[in-house]
Amino acid sequence: MVGYRKYTIFIFCFVFLVVIAGGIVRTTQSGMGCPDWPKCFGSWIPPLTADDLPADFEKYLKKQDIDHSFNAFHTWIEYINRLLGALLGLLVLIHLVWTVRKRKVLGNVFLYHSIAMLIVVLFTAWLGKVVVDENLAVVKISLHMITALVLAFIPLMIVNLLDRNESVSGQVVPRGIYIPYLLLFILLLIQLLLGIGVRQEVDVISKASEYLNRETWLSTVGPRFIVHRSFSWIILITSIYLLIKHKGYYFRSVNKMILGLVVILMIFGIMLNYLDFPAFVQPLHLLFSLILIAMVFGVLHKVFVSSFSMKS
Ligand code: HEM
């Protein structure tokens, strides 16, 4: 089952590749680079130059919220994002076929997880279409991001289930260890919602200013930003507590990574705040926050799975 495990981890990593591609689409304002879906300017392979545009190209350009002109860079950034999404769907489908074929060895629980992964990937793709249809509606973008996060959770659960018979580095999982992780997970979900709120405001403000004067965007965002910024201190303190509390334990290395990610996120946040909102930091802030949340979820799930398999 080594190959199956490695393939599942590969899917987990691929989800983040699609997330970063989506983040780049947003920071480069390429979201409407392909105004239709699933095709792009009515074709499966988008135009490389204005000469390649179809005769009725204006009908597509009218759908764009800004710009209303053809920009090959935006079109191809959006198209590559879609290709990566489609590839992810294919990878998940192969995973399901693999699970069905190994069903007798693996058991039904893996089949259910693999099916769930396919449903979530299809739902995420459908939301992507709605986002384009509704000219990048802000709430739909946020929902699209949350489903991508859920998609990252499932391969982690599969890997934890595959490893369930190996005790956690031969050590007994202390009772109640899940409590601080559960707390951190809840805090991170709150922070995620606060961050999404800030992002939605930034989207409205940046669009209104035609994506110019980046240095003014954050100062126009309401109190949500201050709450989001301050809330990261609570997350930092909780992560430090985890590291101090579980000395010499298997989770120590994981706790170090969690703390490292929190610090990196705070540095990114500070850069957004004080360095005039650098475009390259936006997708990185998103990527690292999703990796952090997925990681804490993975540890939490592992603790549950390990305690359950020890009892049974
Ligand atoms: C544990 C720490 C943090 C986490 C988990 C976190 C998480 C997030 C998330 C999930 C978003 C939404 C991103 C998106 O939808 O594209 C976001 C946005 C944002 N966060 Fe944080 N954040 C953290 C710390 C900070 C700090 C310390 C600051 C500022 C000093 C900050 C500033 C911002 C800003 C300005 C946005 C909007 C970014 C954009 O529009 O692209 N964050 N954050």
py3Dmol code that shows the C-alpha trace and the ligand (Angstrom):
import py3Dmol

protein = """\
ATOM      1  CA  MET A   1       0.000   0.000   0.000  1.00  0.00           C
ATOM      2  CA  VAL A   2       3.084   2.250  -0.103  1.00  0.00           C
ATOM      3  CA  GLY A   3       2.230   3.409  -3.637  1.00  0.00           C
ATOM      4  CA  TYR A   4      -1.390   4.139  -2.692  1.00  0.00           C
ATOM      5  CA  ARG A   5      -0.255   6.144   0.348  1.00  0.00           C
ATOM      6  CA  LYS A   6       2.274   8.121  -1.705  1.00  0.00           C
ATOM      7  CA  TYR A   7      -0.336   8.817  -4.386  1.00  0.00           C
ATOM      8  CA  THR A   8      -2.773  10.099  -1.736  1.00  0.00           C
ATOM      9  CA  ILE A   9      -0.074  12.445  -0.379  1.00  0.00           C
ATOM     10  CA  PHE A  10       0.583  13.593  -3.947  1.00  0.00           C
ATOM     11  CA  ILE A  11      -3.110  14.546  -4.300  1.00  0.00           C
ATOM     12  CA  PHE A  12      -2.864  16.458  -1.009  1.00  0.00           C
ATOM     13  CA  CYS A  13       0.107  18.453  -2.394  1.00  0.00           C
ATOM     14  CA  PHE A  14      -1.646  18.966  -5.740  1.00  0.00           C
ATOM     15  CA  VAL A  15      -4.617  20.604  -4.000  1.00  0.00           C
ATOM     16  CA  PHE A  16      -2.235  23.310  -2.764  1.00  0.00           C
ATOM     17  CA  LEU A  17      -0.778  23.741  -6.237  1.00  0.00           C
ATOM     18  CA  VAL A  18      -4.304  24.497  -7.467  1.00  0.00           C
ATOM     19  CA  VAL A  19      -4.806  26.854  -4.480  1.00  0.00           C
ATOM     20  CA  ILE A  20      -1.652  28.815  -5.311  1.00  0.00           C
ATOM     21  CA  ALA A  21      -2.695  28.957  -8.984  1.00  0.00           C
ATOM     22  CA  GLY A  22      -6.086  30.357  -7.885  1.00  0.00           C
ATOM     23  CA  GLY A  23      -4.295  32.905  -5.676  1.00  0.00           C
ATOM     24  CA  ILE A  24      -2.149  34.026  -8.625  1.00  0.00           C
ATOM     25  CA  VAL A  25      -5.303  34.379 -10.751  1.00  0.00           C
ATOM     26  CA  ARG A  26      -6.713  36.726  -8.129  1.00  0.00           C
ATOM     27  CA  THR A  27      -3.617  38.898  -7.569  1.00  0.00           C
ATOM     28  CA  THR A  28      -3.059  39.300 -11.309  1.00  0.00           C
ATOM     29  CA  GLN A  29      -6.794  40.079 -11.803  1.00  0.00           C
ATOM     30  CA  SER A  30      -6.974  37.274 -14.346  1.00  0.00           C
ATOM     31  CA  GLY A  31     -10.249  35.809 -13.064  1.00  0.00           C
ATOM     32  CA  MET A  32     -12.220  36.954 -16.095  1.00  0.00           C
ATOM     33  CA  GLY A  33      -9.327  36.208 -18.465  1.00  0.00           C
ATOM     34  CA  CYS A  34     -11.619  33.434 -19.735  1.00  0.00           C
ATOM     35  CA  PRO A  35     -15.088  35.032 -19.638  1.00  0.00           C
ATOM     36  CA  ASP A  36     -16.917  31.729 -20.341  1.00  0.00           C
ATOM     37  CA  TRP A  37     -16.732  28.282 -18.692  1.00  0.00           C
ATOM     38  CA  PRO A  38     -15.657  25.523 -19.265  1.00  0.00           C
ATOM     39  CA  LYS A  39     -14.459  26.806 -22.645  1.00  0.00           C
ATOM     40  CA  CYS A  40     -12.380  29.955 -23.027  1.00  0.00           C
ATOM     41  CA  PHE A  41     -13.586  32.406 -25.699  1.00  0.00           C
ATOM     42  CA  GLY A  42     -15.727  29.545 -26.989  1.00  0.00           C
ATOM     43  CA  SER A  43     -12.746  27.279 -27.552  1.00  0.00           C
ATOM     44  CA  TRP A  44     -10.942  24.484 -25.632  1.00  0.00           C
ATOM     45  CA  ILE A  45      -7.568  26.069 -26.336  1.00  0.00           C
ATOM     46  CA  PRO A  46      -7.688  29.822 -25.735  1.00  0.00           C
ATOM     47  CA  PRO A  47      -6.374  32.409 -28.203  1.00  0.00           C
ATOM     48  CA  LEU A  48      -2.686  33.302 -27.989  1.00  0.00           C
ATOM     49  CA  THR A  49      -3.054  36.670 -29.702  1.00  0.00           C
ATOM     50  CA  ALA A  50      -5.914  39.024 -30.578  1.00  0.00           C
ATOM     51  CA  ASP A  51      -5.759  37.627 -34.150  1.00  0.00           C
ATOM     52  CA  ASP A  52      -6.840  34.206 -32.855  1.00  0.00           C
ATOM     53  CA  LEU A  53     -10.023  35.586 -31.241  1.00  0.00           C
ATOM     54  CA  PRO A  54     -13.340  34.256 -32.630  1.00  0.00           C
ATOM     55  CA  ALA A  55     -15.489  36.562 -34.798  1.00  0.00           C
ATOM     56  CA  ASP A  56     -18.014  37.033 -31.971  1.00  0.00           C
ATOM     57  CA  PHE A  57     -15.313  37.847 -29.375  1.00  0.00           C
ATOM     58  CA  GLU A  58     -17.108  41.006 -28.197  1.00  0.00           C
ATOM     59  CA  LYS A  59     -19.921  38.932 -26.773  1.00  0.00           C
ATOM     60  CA  TYR A  60     -17.346  37.340 -24.415  1.00  0.00           C
ATOM     61  CA  LEU A  61     -15.558  40.554 -23.527  1.00  0.00           C
ATOM     62  CA  LYS A  62     -18.861  42.186 -22.556  1.00  0.00           C
ATOM     63  CA  LYS A  63     -19.088  39.670 -19.713  1.00  0.00           C
ATOM     64  CA  GLN A  64     -15.980  41.073 -18.043  1.00  0.00           C
ATOM     65  CA  ASP A  65     -16.471  43.350 -15.037  1.00  0.00           C
ATOM     66  CA  ILE A  66     -13.450  45.501 -15.848  1.00  0.00           C
ATOM     67  CA  ASP A  67     -11.110  45.821 -18.770  1.00  0.00           C
ATOM     68  CA  HIS A  68     -13.417  44.681 -21.624  1.00  0.00           C
ATOM     69  CA  SER A  69     -10.353  44.033 -23.731  1.00  0.00           C
ATOM     70  CA  PHE A  70      -8.440  40.882 -24.612  1.00  0.00           C
ATOM     71  CA  ASN A  71      -5.359  40.260 -22.488  1.00  0.00           C
ATOM     72  CA  ALA A  72      -3.486  37.059 -23.447  1.00  0.00           C
ATOM     73  CA  PHE A  73      -1.597  37.013 -20.130  1.00  0.00           C
ATOM     74  CA  HIS A  74      -4.832  37.054 -18.071  1.00  0.00           C
ATOM     75  CA  THR A  75      -6.429  34.498 -20.369  1.00  0.00           C
ATOM     76  CA  TRP A  76      -3.562  32.024 -20.063  1.00  0.00           C
ATOM     77  CA  ILE A  77      -3.141  32.460 -16.299  1.00  0.00           C
ATOM     78  CA  GLU A  78      -6.842  31.632 -15.858  1.00  0.00           C
ATOM     79  CA  TYR A  79      -6.644  28.795 -18.398  1.00  0.00           C
ATOM     80  CA  ILE A  80      -3.634  27.154 -16.657  1.00  0.00           C
ATOM     81  CA  ASN A  81      -5.547  27.416 -13.378  1.00  0.00           C
ATOM     82  CA  ARG A  82      -8.461  25.571 -14.982  1.00  0.00           C
ATOM     83  CA  LEU A  83      -6.168  22.929 -16.470  1.00  0.00           C
ATOM     84  CA  LEU A  84      -4.649  22.274 -13.047  1.00  0.00           C
ATOM     85  CA  GLY A  85      -8.162  21.989 -11.583  1.00  0.00           C
ATOM     86  CA  ALA A  86      -9.150  19.511 -14.294  1.00  0.00           C
ATOM     87  CA  LEU A  87      -5.967  17.518 -13.686  1.00  0.00           C
ATOM     88  CA  LEU A  88      -6.786  17.383  -9.993  1.00  0.00           C
ATOM     89  CA  GLY A  89     -10.221  15.989 -10.884  1.00  0.00           C
ATOM     90  CA  LEU A  90      -8.567  13.316 -13.006  1.00  0.00           C
ATOM     91  CA  LEU A  91      -6.109  12.426 -10.225  1.00  0.00           C
ATOM     92  CA  VAL A  92      -9.009  12.040  -7.788  1.00  0.00           C
ATOM     93  CA  LEU A  93     -10.899   9.859 -10.268  1.00  0.00           C
ATOM     94  CA  ILE A  94      -7.846   7.593 -10.643  1.00  0.00           C
ATOM     95  CA  HIS A  95      -7.682   7.450  -6.835  1.00  0.00           C
ATOM     96  CA  LEU A  96     -11.260   6.218  -6.745  1.00  0.00           C
ATOM     97  CA  VAL A  97     -10.596   3.551  -9.383  1.00  0.00           C
ATOM     98  CA  TRP A  98      -7.520   2.427  -7.429  1.00  0.00           C
ATOM     99  CA  THR A  99      -9.546   2.260  -4.201  1.00  0.00           C
ATOM    100  CA  VAL A 100     -12.320   0.253  -5.876  1.00  0.00           C
ATOM    101  CA  ARG A 101      -9.761  -2.233  -7.203  1.00  0.00           C
ATOM    102  CA  LYS A 102      -8.120  -2.612  -3.762  1.00  0.00           C
ATOM    103  CA  ARG A 103     -11.426  -2.516  -1.931  1.00  0.00           C
ATOM    104  CA  LYS A 104     -11.074  -6.027  -0.451  1.00  0.00           C
ATOM    105  CA  VAL A 105      -7.681  -5.238   1.071  1.00  0.00           C
ATOM    106  CA  LEU A 106      -8.464  -1.670   2.107  1.00  0.00           C
ATOM    107  CA  GLY A 107     -12.073  -1.938   3.250  1.00  0.00           C
ATOM    108  CA  ASN A 108     -15.118   0.200   2.609  1.00  0.00           C
ATOM    109  CA  VAL A 109     -13.993   3.130   4.731  1.00  0.00           C
ATOM    110  CA  PHE A 110     -11.387   4.075   2.102  1.00  0.00           C
ATOM    111  CA  LEU A 111     -13.968   3.808  -0.643  1.00  0.00           C
ATOM    112  CA  TYR A 112     -16.244   6.269   1.180  1.00  0.00           C
ATOM    113  CA  HIS A 113     -13.375   8.714   1.602  1.00  0.00           C
ATOM    114  CA  SER A 114     -12.357   8.429  -2.035  1.00  0.00           C
ATOM    115  CA  ILE A 115     -15.965   8.977  -3.189  1.00  0.00           C
ATOM    116  CA  ALA A 116     -16.233  11.995  -0.854  1.00  0.00           C
ATOM    117  CA  MET A 117     -13.046  13.397  -2.397  1.00  0.00           C
ATOM    118  CA  LEU A 118     -14.526  13.109  -5.899  1.00  0.00           C
ATOM    119  CA  ILE A 119     -17.797  14.757  -4.816  1.00  0.00           C
ATOM    120  CA  VAL A 120     -15.917  17.668  -3.202  1.00  0.00           C
ATOM    121  CA  VAL A 121     -13.666  18.137  -6.257  1.00  0.00           C
ATOM    122  CA  LEU A 122     -16.709  18.220  -8.566  1.00  0.00           C
ATOM    123  CA  PHE A 123     -18.509  20.637  -6.249  1.00  0.00           C
ATOM    124  CA  THR A 124     -15.401  22.877  -6.144  1.00  0.00           C
ATOM    125  CA  ALA A 125     -15.222  22.851  -9.965  1.00  0.00           C
ATOM    126  CA  TRP A 126     -18.931  23.703 -10.194  1.00  0.00           C
ATOM    127  CA  LEU A 127     -18.419  26.603  -7.783  1.00  0.00           C
ATOM    128  CA  GLY A 128     -15.560  27.762 -10.019  1.00  0.00           C
ATOM    129  CA  LYS A 129     -18.046  27.917 -12.882  1.00  0.00           C
ATOM    130  CA  VAL A 130     -20.569  29.875 -10.780  1.00  0.00           C
ATOM    131  CA  VAL A 131     -17.813  32.328  -9.831  1.00  0.00           C
ATOM    132  CA  VAL A 132     -17.163  33.003 -13.537  1.00  0.00           C
ATOM    133  CA  ASP A 133     -20.892  33.094 -14.422  1.00  0.00           C
ATOM    134  CA  GLU A 134     -21.569  35.658 -11.725  1.00  0.00           C
ATOM    135  CA  ASN A 135     -18.546  37.769 -12.562  1.00  0.00           C
ATOM    136  CA  LEU A 136     -16.445  36.695  -9.567  1.00  0.00           C
ATOM    137  CA  ALA A 137     -19.103  37.145  -6.857  1.00  0.00           C
ATOM    138  CA  VAL A 138     -17.104  37.657  -3.655  1.00  0.00           C
ATOM    139  CA  VAL A 139     -19.059  35.245  -1.437  1.00  0.00           C
ATOM    140  CA  LYS A 140     -18.797  32.464  -4.010  1.00  0.00           C
ATOM    141  CA  ILE A 141     -15.023  32.974  -4.190  1.00  0.00           C
ATOM    142  CA  SER A 142     -14.837  32.445  -0.422  1.00  0.00           C
ATOM    143  CA  LEU A 143     -16.961  29.321  -0.588  1.00  0.00           C
ATOM    144  CA  HIS A 144     -14.756  28.051  -3.411  1.00  0.00           C
ATOM    145  CA  MET A 145     -11.742  28.493  -1.121  1.00  0.00           C
ATOM    146  CA  ILE A 146     -13.408  26.674   1.800  1.00  0.00           C
ATOM    147  CA  THR A 147     -14.293  23.681  -0.382  1.00  0.00           C
ATOM    148  CA  ALA A 148     -10.647  23.560  -1.525  1.00  0.00           C
ATOM    149  CA  LEU A 149      -9.664  23.346   2.143  1.00  0.00           C
ATOM    150  CA  VAL A 150     -12.128  20.510   2.764  1.00  0.00           C
ATOM    151  CA  LEU A 151     -10.655  18.802  -0.284  1.00  0.00           C
ATOM    152  CA  ALA A 152      -7.214  18.923   1.360  1.00  0.00           C
ATOM    153  CA  PHE A 153      -8.607  17.336   4.553  1.00  0.00           C
ATOM    154  CA  ILE A 154      -9.745  14.119   2.852  1.00  0.00           C
ATOM    155  CA  PRO A 155      -6.353  12.785   1.636  1.00  0.00           C
ATOM    156  CA  LEU A 156      -4.990  13.542   5.117  1.00  0.00           C
ATOM    157  CA  MET A 157      -7.759  11.436   6.640  1.00  0.00           C
ATOM    158  CA  ILE A 158      -6.982   8.594   4.232  1.00  0.00           C
ATOM    159  CA  VAL A 159      -3.269   8.670   5.159  1.00  0.00           C
ATOM    160  CA  ASN A 160      -4.114   8.700   8.883  1.00  0.00           C
ATOM    161  CA  LEU A 161      -6.402   5.723   8.393  1.00  0.00           C
ATOM    162  CA  LEU A 162      -3.684   3.853   6.493  1.00  0.00           C
ATOM    163  CA  ASP A 163      -1.272   4.541   9.372  1.00  0.00           C
ATOM    164  CA  ARG A 164      -3.778   3.769  12.093  1.00  0.00           C
ATOM    165  CA  ASN A 165      -2.234   0.474  13.061  1.00  0.00           C
ATOM    166  CA  GLU A 166       1.162   2.043  13.604  1.00  0.00           C
ATOM    167  CA  SER A 167       1.159   3.575  17.071  1.00  0.00           C
ATOM    168  CA  VAL A 168       2.364   7.175  17.146  1.00  0.00           C
ATOM    169  CA  SER A 169       6.134   6.484  17.091  1.00  0.00           C
ATOM    170  CA  GLY A 170       5.552   3.627  19.522  1.00  0.00           C
ATOM    171  CA  GLN A 171       4.276   6.016  22.189  1.00  0.00           C
ATOM    172  CA  VAL A 172       0.930   6.117  23.914  1.00  0.00           C
ATOM    173  CA  VAL A 173      -1.177   9.104  22.902  1.00  0.00           C
ATOM    174  CA  PRO A 174      -1.931  10.933  26.185  1.00  0.00           C
ATOM    175  CA  ARG A 175      -5.596  11.289  26.990  1.00  0.00           C
ATOM    176  CA  GLY A 176      -6.925  14.754  26.416  1.00  0.00           C
ATOM    177  CA  ILE A 177      -4.134  15.735  24.007  1.00  0.00           C
ATOM    178  CA  TYR A 178      -6.794  16.476  21.422  1.00  0.00           C
ATOM    179  CA  ILE A 179      -8.182  19.382  23.500  1.00  0.00           C
ATOM    180  CA  PRO A 180      -5.441  21.968  22.722  1.00  0.00           C
ATOM    181  CA  TYR A 181      -5.427  20.910  19.054  1.00  0.00           C
ATOM    182  CA  LEU A 182      -9.195  21.192  18.881  1.00  0.00           C
ATOM    183  CA  LEU A 183      -8.945  24.639  20.460  1.00  0.00           C
ATOM    184  CA  LEU A 184      -6.288  25.706  17.960  1.00  0.00           C
ATOM    185  CA  PHE A 185      -8.354  24.324  15.099  1.00  0.00           C
ATOM    186  CA  ILE A 186     -11.427  26.312  16.200  1.00  0.00           C
ATOM    187  CA  LEU A 187      -9.308  29.461  16.625  1.00  0.00           C
ATOM    188  CA  LEU A 188      -7.923  28.967  13.126  1.00  0.00           C
ATOM    189  CA  LEU A 189     -11.402  28.559  11.647  1.00  0.00           C
ATOM    190  CA  ILE A 190     -12.422  31.843  13.278  1.00  0.00           C
ATOM    191  CA  GLN A 191      -9.247  33.452  11.889  1.00  0.00           C
ATOM    192  CA  LEU A 192     -10.053  31.991   8.464  1.00  0.00           C
ATOM    193  CA  LEU A 193     -13.500  33.601   8.517  1.00  0.00           C
ATOM    194  CA  LEU A 194     -12.033  36.913   9.693  1.00  0.00           C
ATOM    195  CA  GLY A 195      -9.386  36.740   6.932  1.00  0.00           C
ATOM    196  CA  ILE A 196     -12.055  35.959   4.336  1.00  0.00           C
ATOM    197  CA  GLY A 197     -13.982  39.015   5.567  1.00  0.00           C
ATOM    198  CA  VAL A 198     -10.886  41.197   5.093  1.00  0.00           C
ATOM    199  CA  ARG A 199     -10.297  39.665   1.654  1.00  0.00           C
ATOM    200  CA  GLN A 200     -13.881  40.374   0.586  1.00  0.00           C
ATOM    201  CA  GLU A 201     -13.523  44.023   1.602  1.00  0.00           C
ATOM    202  CA  VAL A 202     -10.165  44.254  -0.198  1.00  0.00           C
ATOM    203  CA  ASP A 203     -11.834  42.821  -3.325  1.00  0.00           C
ATOM    204  CA  VAL A 204     -14.509  45.519  -3.316  1.00  0.00           C
ATOM    205  CA  ILE A 205     -12.041  48.342  -2.546  1.00  0.00           C
ATOM    206  CA  SER A 206      -9.451  47.232  -5.105  1.00  0.00           C
ATOM    207  CA  LYS A 207     -12.087  46.888  -7.824  1.00  0.00           C
ATOM    208  CA  ALA A 208     -13.491  50.338  -7.035  1.00  0.00           C
ATOM    209  CA  SER A 209      -9.986  51.806  -7.389  1.00  0.00           C
ATOM    210  CA  GLU A 210      -9.454  49.884 -10.654  1.00  0.00           C
ATOM    211  CA  TYR A 211      -6.678  47.905  -8.959  1.00  0.00           C
ATOM    212  CA  LEU A 212      -4.521  51.016  -8.595  1.00  0.00           C
ATOM    213  CA  ASN A 213      -3.063  52.675  -5.455  1.00  0.00           C
ATOM    214  CA  ARG A 214      -2.524  49.414  -3.548  1.00  0.00           C
ATOM    215  CA  GLU A 215      -1.020  51.313  -0.605  1.00  0.00           C
ATOM    216  CA  THR A 216      -4.440  52.810   0.181  1.00  0.00           C
ATOM    217  CA  TRP A 217      -6.470  49.557   0.181  1.00  0.00           C
ATOM    218  CA  LEU A 218      -5.887  48.390   3.734  1.00  0.00           C
ATOM    219  CA  SER A 219      -6.458  51.768   5.336  1.00  0.00           C
ATOM    220  CA  THR A 220      -9.975  51.713   3.850  1.00  0.00           C
ATOM    221  CA  VAL A 221     -10.813  48.252   5.251  1.00  0.00           C
ATOM    222  CA  GLY A 222     -13.068  48.399   8.326  1.00  0.00           C
ATOM    223  CA  PRO A 223     -12.394  47.146  11.897  1.00  0.00           C
ATOM    224  CA  ARG A 224     -12.432  43.543  10.682  1.00  0.00           C
ATOM    225  CA  PHE A 225      -8.790  43.938   9.693  1.00  0.00           C
ATOM    226  CA  ILE A 226      -7.751  45.079  13.205  1.00  0.00           C
ATOM    227  CA  VAL A 227      -9.638  42.110  14.723  1.00  0.00           C
ATOM    228  CA  HIS A 228      -7.977  39.696  12.250  1.00  0.00           C
ATOM    229  CA  ARG A 229      -4.537  41.143  12.972  1.00  0.00           C
ATOM    230  CA  SER A 230      -4.959  41.075  16.749  1.00  0.00           C
ATOM    231  CA  PHE A 231      -6.507  37.604  16.743  1.00  0.00           C
ATOM    232  CA  SER A 232      -3.256  36.160  15.410  1.00  0.00           C
ATOM    233  CA  TRP A 233      -1.678  36.855  18.842  1.00  0.00           C
ATOM    234  CA  ILE A 234      -4.119  34.417  20.453  1.00  0.00           C
ATOM    235  CA  ILE A 235      -3.144  31.832  17.815  1.00  0.00           C
ATOM    236  CA  LEU A 236       0.541  32.515  18.411  1.00  0.00           C
ATOM    237  CA  ILE A 237       0.171  32.058  22.189  1.00  0.00           C
ATOM    238  CA  THR A 238      -1.776  28.812  21.720  1.00  0.00           C
ATOM    239  CA  SER A 239       0.918  27.450  19.371  1.00  0.00           C
ATOM    240  CA  ILE A 240       3.678  28.353  21.849  1.00  0.00           C
ATOM    241  CA  TYR A 241       1.672  26.652  24.620  1.00  0.00           C
ATOM    242  CA  LEU A 242       1.422  23.475  22.500  1.00  0.00           C
ATOM    243  CA  LEU A 243       5.171  23.418  21.928  1.00  0.00           C
ATOM    244  CA  ILE A 244       6.026  23.947  25.608  1.00  0.00           C
ATOM    245  CA  LYS A 245       3.399  21.494  26.863  1.00  0.00           C
ATOM    246  CA  HIS A 246       4.357  18.537  24.674  1.00  0.00           C
ATOM    247  CA  LYS A 247       8.108  18.368  25.155  1.00  0.00           C
ATOM    248  CA  GLY A 248       9.817  15.203  24.001  1.00  0.00           C
ATOM    249  CA  TYR A 249       6.635  13.888  22.521  1.00  0.00           C
ATOM    250  CA  TYR A 250       6.051  12.752  18.945  1.00  0.00           C
ATOM    251  CA  PHE A 251       3.995  15.866  18.264  1.00  0.00           C
ATOM    252  CA  ARG A 252       6.909  18.121  19.139  1.00  0.00           C
ATOM    253  CA  SER A 253       8.145  18.319  15.537  1.00  0.00           C
ATOM    254  CA  VAL A 254       4.603  18.961  14.327  1.00  0.00           C
ATOM    255  CA  ASN A 255       4.183  21.667  16.963  1.00  0.00           C
ATOM    256  CA  LYS A 256       7.405  23.320  15.793  1.00  0.00           C
ATOM    257  CA  MET A 257       6.036  23.382  12.235  1.00  0.00           C
ATOM    258  CA  ILE A 258       2.715  24.819  13.437  1.00  0.00           C
ATOM    259  CA  LEU A 259       4.504  27.593  15.329  1.00  0.00           C
ATOM    260  CA  GLY A 260       6.765  28.228  12.322  1.00  0.00           C
ATOM    261  CA  LEU A 261       3.766  28.580  10.017  1.00  0.00           C
ATOM    262  CA  VAL A 262       2.006  30.959  12.432  1.00  0.00           C
ATOM    263  CA  VAL A 263       5.138  33.150  12.586  1.00  0.00           C
ATOM    264  CA  ILE A 264       5.488  33.111   8.768  1.00  0.00           C
ATOM    265  CA  LEU A 265       1.808  34.088   8.407  1.00  0.00           C
ATOM    266  CA  MET A 266       2.266  36.956  10.826  1.00  0.00           C
ATOM    267  CA  ILE A 267       5.305  38.134   8.843  1.00  0.00           C
ATOM    268  CA  PHE A 268       3.241  37.989   5.624  1.00  0.00           C
ATOM    269  CA  GLY A 269       0.451  39.901   7.352  1.00  0.00           C
ATOM    270  CA  ILE A 270       2.924  42.553   8.530  1.00  0.00           C
ATOM    271  CA  MET A 271       4.249  42.814   4.951  1.00  0.00           C
ATOM    272  CA  LEU A 272       0.720  43.331   3.621  1.00  0.00           C
ATOM    273  CA  ASN A 273       0.137  45.952   6.276  1.00  0.00           C
ATOM    274  CA  TYR A 274       3.369  47.938   6.106  1.00  0.00           C
ATOM    275  CA  LEU A 275       4.806  47.280   2.637  1.00  0.00           C
ATOM    276  CA  ASP A 276       1.927  48.661   0.553  1.00  0.00           C
ATOM    277  CA  PHE A 277       0.176  45.338   0.055  1.00  0.00           C
ATOM    278  CA  PRO A 278       2.706  43.489  -2.155  1.00  0.00           C
ATOM    279  CA  ALA A 279       0.853  41.379  -4.742  1.00  0.00           C
ATOM    280  CA  PHE A 280       3.103  38.323  -4.361  1.00  0.00           C
ATOM    281  CA  VAL A 281       2.345  38.092  -0.632  1.00  0.00           C
ATOM    282  CA  GLN A 282      -1.425  37.689  -1.167  1.00  0.00           C
ATOM    283  CA  PRO A 283      -1.363  34.121  -2.590  1.00  0.00           C
ATOM    284  CA  LEU A 284       1.381  33.153  -0.119  1.00  0.00           C
ATOM    285  CA  HIS A 285      -0.672  34.358   2.866  1.00  0.00           C
ATOM    286  CA  LEU A 286      -3.589  32.298   1.596  1.00  0.00           C
ATOM    287  CA  LEU A 287      -1.477  29.213   0.803  1.00  0.00           C
ATOM    288  CA  PHE A 288       0.295  29.110   4.170  1.00  0.00           C
ATOM    289  CA  SER A 289      -2.900  29.692   6.141  1.00  0.00           C
ATOM    290  CA  LEU A 290      -4.587  26.769   4.380  1.00  0.00           C
ATOM    291  CA  ILE A 291      -1.529  24.541   4.921  1.00  0.00           C
ATOM    292  CA  LEU A 292      -1.578  25.476   8.624  1.00  0.00           C
ATOM    293  CA  ILE A 293      -5.279  24.712   9.030  1.00  0.00           C
ATOM    294  CA  ALA A 294      -4.958  21.414   7.124  1.00  0.00           C
ATOM    295  CA  MET A 295      -1.977  20.457   9.272  1.00  0.00           C
ATOM    296  CA  VAL A 296      -3.786  21.087  12.558  1.00  0.00           C
ATOM    297  CA  PHE A 297      -6.789  19.192  11.224  1.00  0.00           C
ATOM    298  CA  GLY A 298      -4.488  16.293  10.237  1.00  0.00           C
ATOM    299  CA  VAL A 299      -2.957  16.109  13.732  1.00  0.00           C
ATOM    300  CA  LEU A 300      -6.388  16.276  15.361  1.00  0.00           C
ATOM    301  CA  HIS A 301      -7.699  13.508  13.145  1.00  0.00           C
ATOM    302  CA  LYS A 302      -4.570  11.424  13.771  1.00  0.00           C
ATOM    303  CA  VAL A 303      -5.047  11.715  17.536  1.00  0.00           C
ATOM    304  CA  PHE A 304      -8.655  10.533  17.213  1.00  0.00           C
ATOM    305  CA  VAL A 305      -7.781   7.680  14.868  1.00  0.00           C
ATOM    306  CA  SER A 306      -4.861   6.539  17.085  1.00  0.00           C
ATOM    307  CA  SER A 307      -6.899   6.619  20.294  1.00  0.00           C
ATOM    308  CA  PHE A 308      -9.731   4.752  18.566  1.00  0.00           C
ATOM    309  CA  SER A 309      -7.499   1.990  17.150  1.00  0.00           C
ATOM    310  CA  MET A 310      -5.771   1.572  20.563  1.00  0.00           C
ATOM    311  CA  LYS A 311      -9.111   1.071  22.298  1.00  0.00           C
ATOM    312  CA  SER A 312     -10.370  -1.434  19.722  1.00  0.00           C
TER     313      SER A 312
END
"""
ligand_1 = """\
43
HEM
C -2.337 32.926 12.323
C -2.275 33.990 11.596
C -3.117 34.281 10.381
C -3.944 33.459 9.644
C -4.249 31.984 9.853
C -4.511 34.270 8.591
C -5.413 33.821 7.639
C -5.949 34.571 6.626
C -6.854 34.090 5.606
C -7.345 32.672 5.488
C -7.144 35.129 4.790
C -8.054 35.089 3.569
C -7.151 35.005 2.360
C -7.895 34.939 1.067
O -9.094 34.652 1.046
O -7.247 35.129 0.000
C -6.430 36.276 5.276
C -6.444 37.521 4.692
C -5.728 38.592 5.148
N -4.923 38.642 6.265
Fe -4.471 37.121 7.483
N -4.006 35.555 8.705
C -3.167 35.592 9.781
C -2.480 36.694 10.253
C -2.522 37.958 9.717
C -1.845 39.117 10.237
C -0.964 39.134 11.485
C -2.152 40.161 9.407
C -1.721 41.598 9.463
C -0.818 42.128 10.221
C -3.024 39.640 8.360
C -3.521 40.372 7.312
C -4.384 39.906 6.355
C -4.832 40.680 5.219
C -4.468 42.113 4.911
C -5.683 39.857 4.478
C -6.372 40.193 3.140
C -5.423 39.642 2.073
C -5.902 39.754 0.665
O -6.851 40.502 0.385
O -5.302 39.086 -0.202
N -3.224 38.311 8.590
N -5.701 35.920 6.397
"""
view = py3Dmol.view(width=600, height=400)
view.addModel(protein, "pdb")
view.setStyle({"model": 0}, {"cartoon": {"style": "trace"}})
view.addModel(ligand_1, "xyz")
view.setStyle({"model": 1}, {"stick": {}})
view.zoomTo()
view.show()
